[in-house]
């Protein structure tokens, strides 16, 4: 209801509340305007572009992650193969060491170095100086003794 209609339809001497504010200074009353109630909504196209860019970014991220994991799987497979080859090589070297430590191998190497098998042992009793057993000189030792 405007001030003018409020003045016409009201009994004399009785004005509606707030009606005197526009009449007091002789100025016209201010016009009413609509005030926006909230923020303006984003346009639909902007929302769709944002949504599509998020989806594309997520798919690219997943593709990169999958690629890195696949490459690491190949590296892991290659390292496992190297580990198996090194384990096989270690076992072959252990077999070779055991073969070289065997009594037959030691006897062959000792003969190659000029060593001979010892004969029956002889013992010397120190308190009285007697010899127990029959000391036999080795045929491979030269008569002057070993050098």
SERO-782463 format. One record per residue: residue number from 1; y, z, x of N, C-alpha, C in turn. Coordinates in steps of 0.1 Angstrom, whole numbers, plus 5000, padded with zeros to 4 digits. Each point is the difference from the previous one (the first is absolute). Example, Ala and Ser with C-alpha at 12.3 -4.5 7.8 and 13.67 -1.06 7.14 Angstrom:
REM residues 2
{vexlo 1	n_yy 4943	n_zz 5078	n_xx 5132	ca_yy 5012	ca_zz 5000	ca_xx 4991	c_yy 5012	c_zz 5000	c_xx 5009}
{vexlo 2	n_yy 5011	n_zz 4993	n_xx 4996	ca_yy 5011	ca_zz 5000	ca_xx 5009	c_yy 5011	c_zz 5008	c_xx 4992}
REM end
This chain:
REM residues 147
{vexlo 1	n_yy 4989	n_zz 5000	n_xx 5009	ca_yy 5011	ca_zz 5000	ca_xx 4991	c_yy 5012	c_zz 5000	c_xx 5009}
{vexlo 2	n_yy 5010	n_zz 4991	n_xx 4997	ca_yy 5012	ca_zz 4999	ca_xx 5008	c_yy 5010	c_zz 5010	c_xx 4995}
{vexlo 3	n_yy 5010	n_zz 5002	n_xx 5008	ca_yy 5011	ca_zz 5009	ca_xx 4996	c_yy 5007	c_zz 4995	c_xx 4988}
{vexlo 4	n_yy 5002	n_zz 4987	n_xx 4999	ca_yy 5007	ca_zz 4995	ca_xx 4988	c_yy 4993	c_zz 5002	c_xx 4987}
{vexlo 5	n_yy 4987	n_zz 4998	n_xx 5000	ca_yy 4992	ca_zz 5002	ca_xx 4988	c_yy 4998	c_zz 5015	c_xx 4997}
{vexlo 6	n_yy 5000	n_zz 5008	n_xx 5011	ca_yy 4999	ca_zz 5014	ca_xx 4998	c_yy 5013	c_zz 5005	c_xx 4994}
{vexlo 7	n_yy 5011	n_zz 4994	n_xx 5003	ca_yy 5012	ca_zz 5005	ca_xx 4994	c_yy 5002	c_zz 4996	c_xx 4985}
{vexlo 8	n_yy 4995	n_zz 4988	n_xx 4997	ca_yy 5001	ca_zz 4995	ca_xx 4987	c_yy 4991	c_zz 5008	c_xx 4990}
{vexlo 9	n_yy 4988	n_zz 5002	n_xx 5004	ca_yy 4990	ca_zz 5006	ca_xx 4991	c_yy 5000	c_zz 5015	c_xx 5000}
{vexlo 10	n_yy 5008	n_zz 5007	n_xx 5008	ca_yy 5000	ca_zz 5014	ca_xx 5001	c_yy 5011	c_zz 5006	c_xx 4991}
{vexlo 11	n_yy 4998	n_zz 5012	n_xx 4996	ca_yy 5010	ca_zz 5007	ca_xx 4991	c_yy 5013	c_zz 5002	c_xx 5009}
{vexlo 12	n_yy 5011	n_zz 5001	n_xx 4994	ca_yy 5012	ca_zz 5002	ca_xx 5007	c_yy 5000	c_zz 5014	c_xx 5008}
{vexlo 13	n_yy 5005	n_zz 5000	n_xx 5012	ca_yy 5000	ca_zz 5012	ca_xx 5008	c_yy 4987	c_zz 5003	c_xx 5007}
{vexlo 14	n_yy 4990	n_zz 4992	n_xx 4997	ca_yy 4988	ca_zz 5002	ca_xx 5007	c_yy 4996	c_zz 4988	c_xx 5008}
{vexlo 15	n_yy 4999	n_zz 5001	n_xx 5013	ca_yy 4996	ca_zz 4988	ca_xx 5009	c_yy 4986	c_zz 5004	c_xx 5006}
{vexlo 16	n_yy 4993	n_zz 4989	n_xx 5002	ca_yy 4987	ca_zz 5003	ca_xx 5007	c_yy 5002	c_zz 5005	c_xx 5014}
{vexlo 17	n_yy 4991	n_zz 5007	n_xx 5006	ca_yy 5002	ca_zz 5005	ca_xx 5013	c_yy 5001	c_zz 4989	c_xx 5010}
{vexlo 18	n_yy 5010	n_zz 5001	n_xx 5010	ca_yy 5002	ca_zz 4991	ca_xx 5010	c_yy 5009	c_zz 4989	c_xx 4996}
{vexlo 19	n_yy 5005	n_zz 4999	n_xx 4987	ca_yy 5008	ca_zz 4989	ca_xx 4995	c_yy 5014	c_zz 5002	c_xx 5005}
{vexlo 20	n_yy 5005	n_zz 5011	n_xx 5004	ca_yy 5013	ca_zz 5002	ca_xx 5004	c_yy 5002	c_zz 4995	c_xx 5015}
{vexlo 21	n_yy 4989	n_zz 4999	n_xx 5007	ca_yy 5001	ca_zz 4996	ca_xx 5014	c_yy 5006	c_zz 4986	c_xx 5002}
{vexlo 22	n_yy 4997	n_zz 4991	n_xx 4992	ca_yy 5005	ca_zz 4986	ca_xx 5001	c_yy 5014	c_zz 4999	c_xx 4994}
{vexlo 23	n_yy 5004	n_zz 5009	n_xx 4991	ca_yy 5012	ca_zz 4999	ca_xx 4993	c_yy 5012	c_zz 5007	c_xx 5006}
{vexlo 24	n_yy 4996	n_zz 5009	n_xx 5009	ca_yy 5010	ca_zz 5009	ca_xx 5005	c_yy 5011	c_zz 4994	c_xx 5009}
{vexlo 25	n_yy 4996	n_zz 4991	n_xx 5009	ca_yy 5010	ca_zz 4994	ca_xx 5009	c_yy 5005	c_zz 4986	c_xx 4995}
{vexlo 26	n_yy 4995	n_zz 4996	n_xx 4989	ca_yy 5005	ca_zz 4987	ca_xx 4994	c_yy 4993	c_zz 4988	c_xx 5007}
{vexlo 27	n_yy 4989	n_zz 5003	n_xx 5008	ca_yy 4993	ca_zz 4990	ca_xx 5006	c_yy 4988	c_zz 4996	c_xx 4991}
{vexlo 28	n_yy 4995	n_zz 4988	n_xx 5002	ca_yy 4988	ca_zz 4997	ca_xx 4992	c_yy 4988	c_zz 5007	c_xx 5006}
{vexlo 29	n_yy 4990	n_zz 5003	n_xx 4992	ca_yy 4988	ca_zz 5007	ca_xx 5006	c_yy 4992	c_zz 4990	c_xx 5009}
{vexlo 30	n_yy 4993	n_zz 5006	n_xx 5010	ca_yy 4992	ca_zz 4992	ca_xx 5009	c_yy 4988	c_zz 4993	c_xx 4993}
{vexlo 31	n_yy 4997	n_zz 4988	n_xx 5005	ca_yy 4989	ca_zz 4993	ca_xx 4993	c_yy 4987	c_zz 5005	c_xx 5006}
{vexlo 32	n_yy 4990	n_zz 5000	n_xx 4992	ca_yy 4986	ca_zz 5004	ca_xx 5005	c_yy 4993	c_zz 4989	c_xx 5006}
{vexlo 33	n_yy 4992	n_zz 5004	n_xx 5011	ca_yy 4992	ca_zz 4990	ca_xx 5007	c_yy 4986	c_zz 5005	c_xx 5001}
{vexlo 34	n_yy 4990	n_zz 4991	n_xx 5002	ca_yy 4986	ca_zz 5005	ca_xx 5002	c_yy 4999	c_zz 5003	c_xx 5015}
{vexlo 35	n_yy 4993	n_zz 5011	n_xx 5003	ca_yy 4998	ca_zz 5004	ca_xx 5014	c_yy 4985	c_zz 4997	c_xx 5002}
{vexlo 36	n_yy 4997	n_zz 4993	n_xx 5012	ca_yy 4986	ca_zz 4998	ca_xx 5002	c_yy 4992	c_zz 5013	c_xx 5002}
{vexlo 37	n_yy 4988	n_zz 5001	n_xx 4995	ca_yy 4993	ca_zz 5012	ca_xx 5000	c_yy 4992	c_zz 5003	c_xx 5013}
{vexlo 38	n_yy 4997	n_zz 4990	n_xx 5007	ca_yy 4992	ca_zz 5002	ca_xx 5012	c_yy 5002	c_zz 4989	c_xx 5010}
{vexlo 39	n_yy 4992	n_zz 5000	n_xx 5011	ca_yy 5001	ca_zz 4989	ca_xx 5010	c_yy 4995	c_zz 4987	c_xx 4994}
{vexlo 40	n_yy 5006	n_zz 4989	n_xx 5004	ca_yy 4995	ca_zz 4987	ca_xx 4996	c_yy 4986	c_zz 4998	c_xx 5006}
{vexlo 41	n_yy 4991	n_zz 4994	n_xx 4992	ca_yy 4987	ca_zz 4998	ca_xx 5004	c_yy 5000	c_zz 4988	c_xx 5010}
{vexlo 42	n_yy 4990	n_zz 5000	n_xx 5009	ca_yy 4999	ca_zz 4988	ca_xx 5009	c_yy 4996	c_zz 4988	c_xx 4992}
{vexlo 43	n_yy 5005	n_zz 4989	n_xx 5004	ca_yy 4995	ca_zz 4988	ca_xx 4993	c_yy 4985	c_zz 4998	c_xx 5002}
{vexlo 44	n_yy 4994	n_zz 4993	n_xx 4991	ca_yy 4985	ca_zz 4998	ca_xx 5000	c_yy 4996	c_zz 4992	c_xx 5012}
{vexlo 45	n_yy 5008	n_zz 4990	n_xx 5004	ca_yy 4996	ca_zz 4992	ca_xx 5012	c_yy 5000	c_zz 5008	c_xx 5012}
{vexlo 46	n_yy 5010	n_zz 5009	n_xx 5002	ca_yy 5000	ca_zz 5008	ca_xx 5012	c_yy 4988	c_zz 5009	c_xx 5001}
{vexlo 47	n_yy 4996	n_zz 5006	n_xx 4989	ca_yy 4988	ca_zz 5008	ca_xx 4999	c_yy 4988	c_zz 4992	c_xx 5004}
{vexlo 48	n_yy 4998	n_zz 4988	n_xx 4994	ca_yy 4989	ca_zz 4992	ca_xx 5003	c_yy 4999	c_zz 4996	c_xx 5015}
{vexlo 49	n_yy 5012	n_zz 4997	n_xx 5006	ca_yy 5000	ca_zz 4996	ca_xx 5014	c_yy 4996	c_zz 5012	c_xx 5009}
{vexlo 50	n_yy 5005	n_zz 5012	n_xx 4996	ca_yy 4996	ca_zz 5012	ca_xx 5007	c_yy 4985	c_zz 5003	c_xx 4999}
{vexlo 51	n_yy 4995	n_zz 4998	n_xx 4988	ca_yy 4986	ca_zz 5003	ca_xx 4998	c_yy 4991	c_zz 4990	c_xx 5008}
{vexlo 52	n_yy 5004	n_zz 4987	n_xx 4999	ca_yy 4992	ca_zz 4990	ca_xx 5007	c_yy 5001	c_zz 5002	c_xx 5015}
{vexlo 53	n_yy 5012	n_zz 5003	n_xx 5005	ca_yy 5001	ca_zz 5003	ca_xx 5015	c_yy 4992	c_zz 5012	c_xx 5004}
{vexlo 54	n_yy 4999	n_zz 5010	n_xx 4992	ca_yy 4992	ca_zz 5012	ca_xx 5003	c_yy 4985	c_zz 4996	c_xx 5001}
{vexlo 55	n_yy 4996	n_zz 4992	n_xx 4990	ca_yy 4986	ca_zz 4995	ca_xx 5000	c_yy 4996	c_zz 4991	c_xx 5012}
{vexlo 56	n_yy 5009	n_zz 4991	n_xx 5003	ca_yy 4998	ca_zz 4991	ca_xx 5012	c_yy 5000	c_zz 5008	c_xx 5012}
{vexlo 57	n_yy 5009	n_zz 5010	n_xx 5002	ca_yy 5000	ca_zz 5008	ca_xx 5012	c_yy 4988	c_zz 5009	c_xx 5001}
{vexlo 58	n_yy 4995	n_zz 5005	n_xx 4989	ca_yy 4987	ca_zz 5008	ca_xx 5000	c_yy 4988	c_zz 4991	c_xx 5004}
{vexlo 59	n_yy 5000	n_zz 4988	n_xx 4995	ca_yy 4989	ca_zz 4991	ca_xx 5003	c_yy 5000	c_zz 4996	c_xx 5015}
{vexlo 60	n_yy 5012	n_zz 4997	n_xx 5005	ca_yy 5001	ca_zz 4997	ca_xx 5014	c_yy 4996	c_zz 5012	c_xx 5009}
{vexlo 61	n_yy 5004	n_zz 5012	n_xx 4996	ca_yy 4996	ca_zz 5012	ca_xx 5007	c_yy 4985	c_zz 5002	c_xx 5000}
{vexlo 62	n_yy 4994	n_zz 4998	n_xx 4989	ca_yy 4985	ca_zz 5001	ca_xx 4999	c_yy 4993	c_zz 4989	c_xx 5009}
{vexlo 63	n_yy 5006	n_zz 4988	n_xx 5000	ca_yy 4994	ca_zz 4989	ca_xx 5008	c_yy 5001	c_zz 5004	c_xx 5015}
{vexlo 64	n_yy 5011	n_zz 5005	n_xx 5004	ca_yy 5002	ca_zz 5004	ca_xx 5014	c_yy 4991	c_zz 5011	c_xx 5004}
{vexlo 65	n_yy 4998	n_zz 5010	n_xx 4991	ca_yy 4991	ca_zz 5011	ca_xx 5003	c_yy 4986	c_zz 4995	c_xx 5001}
{vexlo 66	n_yy 4996	n_zz 4991	n_xx 4991	ca_yy 4986	ca_zz 4995	ca_xx 5000	c_yy 4998	c_zz 4992	c_xx 5013}
{vexlo 67	n_yy 5010	n_zz 4992	n_xx 5004	ca_yy 4998	ca_zz 4992	ca_xx 5012	c_yy 4999	c_zz 5010	c_xx 5013}
{vexlo 68	n_yy 5008	n_zz 5010	n_xx 5000	ca_yy 4999	ca_zz 5010	ca_xx 5011	c_yy 4986	c_zz 5006	c_xx 5001}
{vexlo 69	n_yy 4996	n_zz 5004	n_xx 4988	ca_yy 4986	ca_zz 5007	ca_xx 4999	c_yy 4989	c_zz 4990	c_xx 5004}
{vexlo 70	n_yy 5001	n_zz 4988	n_xx 4996	ca_yy 4990	ca_zz 4990	ca_xx 5004	c_yy 5000	c_zz 4998	c_xx 5015}
{vexlo 71	n_yy 5012	n_zz 4999	n_xx 5006	ca_yy 5001	ca_zz 4998	ca_xx 5015	c_yy 4994	c_zz 5012	c_xx 5007}
{vexlo 72	n_yy 5003	n_zz 5012	n_xx 4995	ca_yy 4995	ca_zz 5012	ca_xx 5006	c_yy 4985	c_zz 5001	c_xx 4999}
{vexlo 73	n_yy 4994	n_zz 4994	n_xx 4989	ca_yy 4986	ca_zz 5000	ca_xx 4998	c_yy 4993	c_zz 4991	c_xx 5010}
{vexlo 74	n_yy 5006	n_zz 4989	n_xx 5003	ca_yy 4995	ca_zz 4991	ca_xx 5011	c_yy 5001	c_zz 5006	c_xx 5013}
{vexlo 75	n_yy 5010	n_zz 5007	n_xx 5003	ca_yy 5002	ca_zz 5007	ca_xx 5013	c_yy 4989	c_zz 5011	c_xx 5001}
{vexlo 76	n_yy 4998	n_zz 5008	n_xx 4989	ca_yy 4990	ca_zz 5010	ca_xx 5000	c_yy 4986	c_zz 4994	c_xx 5002}
{vexlo 77	n_yy 4997	n_zz 4989	n_xx 4994	ca_yy 4987	ca_zz 4994	ca_xx 5002	c_yy 4998	c_zz 4995	c_xx 5014}
{vexlo 78	n_yy 5010	n_zz 4995	n_xx 5006	ca_yy 4999	ca_zz 4995	ca_xx 5014	c_yy 4998	c_zz 5012	c_xx 5009}
{vexlo 79	n_yy 5007	n_zz 5011	n_xx 4998	ca_yy 4999	ca_zz 5012	ca_xx 5008	c_yy 4986	c_zz 5006	c_xx 4999}
{vexlo 80	n_yy 4994	n_zz 5000	n_xx 4987	ca_yy 4987	ca_zz 5005	ca_xx 4998	c_yy 4990	c_zz 4992	c_xx 5008}
{vexlo 81	n_yy 5001	n_zz 4986	n_xx 5000	ca_yy 4992	ca_zz 4991	ca_xx 5008	c_yy 5000	c_zz 5003	c_xx 5015}
{vexlo 82	n_yy 5013	n_zz 5003	n_xx 5005	ca_yy 5001	ca_zz 5003	ca_xx 5014	c_yy 4993	c_zz 5013	c_xx 5003}
{vexlo 83	n_yy 5001	n_zz 5010	n_xx 4991	ca_yy 4994	ca_zz 5013	ca_xx 5002	c_yy 4985	c_zz 4998	c_xx 5000}
{vexlo 84	n_yy 4994	n_zz 4992	n_xx 4991	ca_yy 4986	ca_zz 4998	ca_xx 5001	c_yy 4995	c_zz 4993	c_xx 5013}
{vexlo 85	n_yy 5008	n_zz 4990	n_xx 5005	ca_yy 4997	ca_zz 4993	ca_xx 5012	c_yy 5001	c_zz 5010	c_xx 5012}
{vexlo 86	n_yy 5010	n_zz 5009	n_xx 5000	ca_yy 5001	ca_zz 5010	ca_xx 5011	c_yy 4989	c_zz 5010	c_xx 4999}
{vexlo 87	n_yy 4996	n_zz 5004	n_xx 4988	ca_yy 4988	ca_zz 5009	ca_xx 4999	c_yy 4987	c_zz 4994	c_xx 5006}
{vexlo 88	n_yy 4998	n_zz 4987	n_xx 4997	ca_yy 4989	ca_zz 4993	ca_xx 5005	c_yy 5000	c_zz 4999	c_xx 5015}
{vexlo 89	n_yy 5012	n_zz 4997	n_xx 5006	ca_yy 5002	ca_zz 5000	ca_xx 5014	c_yy 4997	c_zz 5014	c_xx 5006}
{vexlo 90	n_yy 5005	n_zz 5010	n_xx 4994	ca_yy 4998	ca_zz 5014	ca_xx 5005	c_yy 4985	c_zz 5003	c_xx 5000}
{vexlo 91	n_yy 4992	n_zz 4996	n_xx 4990	ca_yy 4986	ca_zz 5002	ca_xx 5000	c_yy 4993	c_zz 4993	c_xx 5011}
{vexlo 92	n_yy 5004	n_zz 4987	n_xx 5002	ca_yy 4994	ca_zz 4992	ca_xx 5011	c_yy 5003	c_zz 5007	c_xx 5013}
{vexlo 93	n_yy 5012	n_zz 5005	n_xx 5003	ca_yy 5003	ca_zz 5006	ca_xx 5012	c_yy 4992	c_zz 5013	c_xx 5002}
{vexlo 94	n_yy 4998	n_zz 5008	n_xx 4989	ca_yy 4992	ca_zz 5012	ca_xx 5001	c_yy 4986	c_zz 4997	c_xx 5003}
{vexlo 95	n_yy 4994	n_zz 4989	n_xx 4994	ca_yy 4986	ca_zz 4996	ca_xx 5004	c_yy 4999	c_zz 4996	c_xx 5014}
{vexlo 96	n_yy 5011	n_zz 4993	n_xx 5005	ca_yy 4999	ca_zz 4996	ca_xx 5015	c_yy 5001	c_zz 5012	c_xx 5009}
{vexlo 97	n_yy 5008	n_zz 5010	n_xx 4996	ca_yy 5001	ca_zz 5012	ca_xx 5008	c_yy 4987	c_zz 5008	c_xx 5000}
{vexlo 98	n_yy 4993	n_zz 5001	n_xx 4989	ca_yy 4987	ca_zz 5006	ca_xx 4999	c_yy 4990	c_zz 4993	c_xx 5008}
{vexlo 99	n_yy 5001	n_zz 4987	n_xx 5000	ca_yy 4990	ca_zz 4992	ca_xx 5008	c_yy 5002	c_zz 5003	c_xx 5015}
{vexlo 100	n_yy 5013	n_zz 5001	n_xx 5004	ca_yy 5003	ca_zz 5002	ca_xx 5014	c_yy 4996	c_zz 5015	c_xx 5004}
{vexlo 101	n_yy 5000	n_zz 5009	n_xx 4991	ca_yy 4996	ca_zz 5014	ca_xx 5003	c_yy 4985	c_zz 5002	c_xx 4999}
{vexlo 102	n_yy 4992	n_zz 4991	n_xx 4996	ca_yy 4986	ca_zz 5002	ca_xx 4999	c_yy 4994	c_zz 5002	c_xx 5014}
{vexlo 103	n_yy 4989	n_zz 5007	n_xx 5001	ca_yy 4993	ca_zz 5003	ca_xx 5013	c_yy 4996	c_zz 4987	c_xx 5008}
{vexlo 104	n_yy 4996	n_zz 4990	n_xx 4993	ca_yy 4996	ca_zz 4987	ca_xx 5006	c_yy 5012	c_zz 4994	c_xx 5007}
{vexlo 105	n_yy 5011	n_zz 4999	n_xx 4993	ca_yy 5012	ca_zz 4994	ca_xx 5005	c_yy 5005	c_zz 5008	c_xx 5012}
{vexlo 106	n_yy 5000	n_zz 5013	n_xx 4999	ca_yy 5004	ca_zz 5008	ca_xx 5011	c_yy 4991	c_zz 4998	c_xx 5013}
{vexlo 107	n_yy 4987	n_zz 4998	n_xx 4998	ca_yy 4991	ca_zz 4998	ca_xx 5011	c_yy 5004	c_zz 4987	c_xx 5007}
{vexlo 108	n_yy 5002	n_zz 4989	n_xx 4992	ca_yy 5003	ca_zz 4987	ca_xx 5005	c_yy 5013	c_zz 5001	c_xx 5008}
{vexlo 109	n_yy 5010	n_zz 5006	n_xx 4995	ca_yy 5013	ca_zz 5001	ca_xx 5007	c_yy 4999	c_zz 5008	c_xx 5012}
{vexlo 110	n_yy 4992	n_zz 5011	n_xx 5000	ca_yy 4998	ca_zz 5008	ca_xx 5012	c_yy 4993	c_zz 4992	c_xx 5011}
{vexlo 111	n_yy 4990	n_zz 4992	n_xx 4997	ca_yy 4993	ca_zz 4991	ca_xx 5009	c_yy 5010	c_zz 4990	c_xx 5006}
{vexlo 112	n_yy 5009	n_zz 4995	n_xx 4992	ca_yy 5010	ca_zz 4990	ca_xx 5005	c_yy 5009	c_zz 5006	c_xx 5009}
{vexlo 113	n_yy 5003	n_zz 5013	n_xx 4999	ca_yy 5009	ca_zz 5008	ca_xx 5009	c_yy 4993	c_zz 5004	c_xx 5013}
{vexlo 114	n_yy 4987	n_zz 4998	n_xx 5001	ca_yy 4992	ca_zz 5004	ca_xx 5012	c_yy 4994	c_zz 5014	c_xx 4998}
{vexlo 115	n_yy 4999	n_zz 5006	n_xx 4989	ca_yy 4994	ca_zz 5013	ca_xx 4998	c_yy 4985	c_zz 4998	c_xx 4998}
{vexlo 116	n_yy 4993	n_zz 5010	n_xx 5005	ca_yy 4985	ca_zz 5000	ca_xx 4998	c_yy 4996	c_zz 5012	c_xx 4992}
{vexlo 117	n_yy 4988	n_zz 5000	n_xx 4995	ca_yy 4995	ca_zz 5012	ca_xx 4993	c_yy 4996	c_zz 5010	c_xx 5010}
{vexlo 118	n_yy 5002	n_zz 5012	n_xx 4996	ca_yy 4997	ca_zz 5012	ca_xx 5009	c_yy 4985	c_zz 5002	c_xx 4999}
{vexlo 119	n_yy 4994	n_zz 5005	n_xx 5012	ca_yy 4986	ca_zz 5003	ca_xx 5000	c_yy 4998	c_zz 5014	c_xx 4995}
{vexlo 120	n_yy 4988	n_zz 5006	n_xx 5003	ca_yy 4998	ca_zz 5014	ca_xx 4996	c_yy 5010	c_zz 5009	c_xx 5007}
{vexlo 121	n_yy 5004	n_zz 5010	n_xx 4993	ca_yy 5010	ca_zz 5009	ca_xx 5005	c_yy 4994	c_zz 5010	c_xx 5011}
{vexlo 122	n_yy 5008	n_zz 5004	n_xx 5009	ca_yy 4996	ca_zz 5011	ca_xx 5009	c_yy 5011	c_zz 5010	c_xx 5000}
{vexlo 123	n_yy 4996	n_zz 5013	n_xx 5001	ca_yy 5009	ca_zz 5011	ca_xx 4999	c_yy 5000	c_zz 5008	c_xx 5013}
{vexlo 124	n_yy 5012	n_zz 5006	n_xx 5004	ca_yy 5001	ca_zz 5008	ca_xx 5012	c_yy 5003	c_zz 5014	c_xx 4995}
{vexlo 125	n_yy 4991	n_zz 5010	n_xx 5005	ca_yy 5002	ca_zz 5014	ca_xx 4996	c_yy 5009	c_zz 5006	c_xx 5011}
{vexlo 126	n_yy 5011	n_zz 5005	n_xx 4997	ca_yy 5010	ca_zz 5004	ca_xx 5009	c_yy 4996	c_zz 5013	c_xx 5008}
{vexlo 127	n_yy 4995	n_zz 5010	n_xx 4994	ca_yy 4998	ca_zz 5013	ca_xx 5007	c_yy 4990	c_zz 4998	c_xx 5012}
{vexlo 128	n_yy 4990	n_zz 4992	n_xx 4999	ca_yy 4991	ca_zz 4998	ca_xx 5012	c_yy 5000	c_zz 4986	c_xx 5005}
{vexlo 129	n_yy 5007	n_zz 4990	n_xx 4994	ca_yy 5002	ca_zz 4987	ca_xx 5005	c_yy 4987	c_zz 4991	c_xx 4998}
{vexlo 130	n_yy 4991	n_zz 5003	n_xx 4991	ca_yy 4988	ca_zz 4992	ca_xx 4998	c_yy 5004	c_zz 4989	c_xx 4990}
{vexlo 131	n_yy 4993	n_zz 4989	n_xx 5002	ca_yy 5002	ca_zz 4988	ca_xx 4991	c_yy 4988	c_zz 5000	c_xx 4990}
{vexlo 132	n_yy 5004	n_zz 4999	n_xx 4988	ca_yy 4990	ca_zz 4999	ca_xx 4989	c_yy 4999	c_zz 4985	c_xx 4996}
{vexlo 133	n_yy 4989	n_zz 4994	n_xx 4999	ca_yy 4998	ca_zz 4986	ca_xx 4997	c_yy 4999	c_zz 4992	c_xx 5012}
{vexlo 134	n_yy 4998	n_zz 4987	n_xx 4998	ca_yy 4999	ca_zz 4991	ca_xx 5012	c_yy 5012	c_zz 4991	c_xx 5000}
{vexlo 135	n_yy 5010	n_zz 5002	n_xx 5009	ca_yy 5011	ca_zz 4991	ca_xx 5000	c_yy 4996	c_zz 4987	c_xx 5006}
{vexlo 136	n_yy 5003	n_zz 4990	n_xx 4993	ca_yy 4997	ca_zz 4986	ca_xx 5004	c_yy 5013	c_zz 4992	c_xx 5002}
{vexlo 137	n_yy 5003	n_zz 4994	n_xx 5011	ca_yy 5012	ca_zz 4993	ca_xx 5001	c_yy 4999	c_zz 4987	c_xx 4992}
{vexlo 138	n_yy 5011	n_zz 4996	n_xx 4995	ca_yy 5001	ca_zz 4988	ca_xx 4991	c_yy 5000	c_zz 4988	c_xx 5009}
{vexlo 139	n_yy 4992	n_zz 4989	n_xx 4995	ca_yy 4999	ca_zz 4988	ca_xx 5008	c_yy 5013	c_zz 4992	c_xx 5000}
{vexlo 140	n_yy 5009	n_zz 5002	n_xx 4990	ca_yy 5012	ca_zz 4992	ca_xx 4998	c_yy 5011	c_zz 5006	c_xx 5009}
{vexlo 141	n_yy 4999	n_zz 5012	n_xx 5005	ca_yy 5010	ca_zz 5007	ca_xx 5008	c_yy 4997	c_zz 4996	c_xx 5014}
{vexlo 142	n_yy 5010	n_zz 4995	n_xx 5007	ca_yy 4998	ca_zz 4997	ca_xx 5014	c_yy 4997	c_zz 5012	c_xx 5009}
{vexlo 143	n_yy 4993	n_zz 4999	n_xx 5011	ca_yy 4996	ca_zz 5012	ca_xx 5008	c_yy 5011	c_zz 5009	c_xx 5004}
{vexlo 144	n_yy 5012	n_zz 4995	n_xx 5002	ca_yy 5012	ca_zz 5009	ca_xx 5004	c_yy 5005	c_zz 5008	c_xx 4989}
{vexlo 145	n_yy 4996	n_zz 4998	n_xx 4987	ca_yy 5005	ca_zz 5007	ca_xx 4989	c_yy 5010	c_zz 4992	c_xx 4992}
{vexlo 146	n_yy 5004	n_zz 5004	n_xx 4989	ca_yy 5010	ca_zz 4992	ca_xx 4992	c_yy 5014	c_zz 5001	c_xx 5007}
{vexlo 147	n_yy 5007	n_zz 4990	n_xx 4998	ca_yy 5014	ca_zz 5000	ca_xx 5006	c_yy 5010	c_zz 5004	c_xx 4990}
REM end
